[in-house]
Amino acid sequence: MNRAKAGSGEGGEPPVATRTDAPLALADLLCIPPGEPMFTYDALQTADQGRLRQLHRTYVPFSVLVGTKYEEEAPPPAPELYVALAELNHELHFTEYVRTRMPLPDQAQALRLPEGVPLLHVIRVTLAEGDKPLALEELHLPGDDLELSFRL
């Protein structure tokens, strides 16, 4: 298993890069074949002295990194990943998918959710020119006291 430490963001545990294989649903969103190797970062991020919590996972397919300085070592996790991808001459834009669902037991425990509280599940796909997917992030947040705002 390939591991590399990375920065931790506002609070919580520092994310660690591990090698995983793309499951079918994520492979479709990333336009890669199922099973393609990816760097995956998992982080529990906290704020307000641990009161606010979110699970953040970032996926970067190896194929995106071929021919770059990150071919042999893990790129940084998001949000530093955006800078790294821009430095590789990509003009970035994003598509987000937002839904609610009930948490899995481990997610409820990590987020300290009382029984019956749903999750907000956000998938953010980082795209380059021509809508080529470069990375995917999954965020899981408590859905009981949350407001979303979008500029249109």
Protein Blocks (a to p, Z undefined) as FASTA:
>chain_A
ZZddddebjndcddddddddddfklmmmnopaehiacddddddddeehhlaccddddddd
fklmgoiaklmpccdddfklmmmmmmnopacddddddddddddfklmmmnopaehiacdd
dddddddehhiafbdcdddddfkbccddddZZ
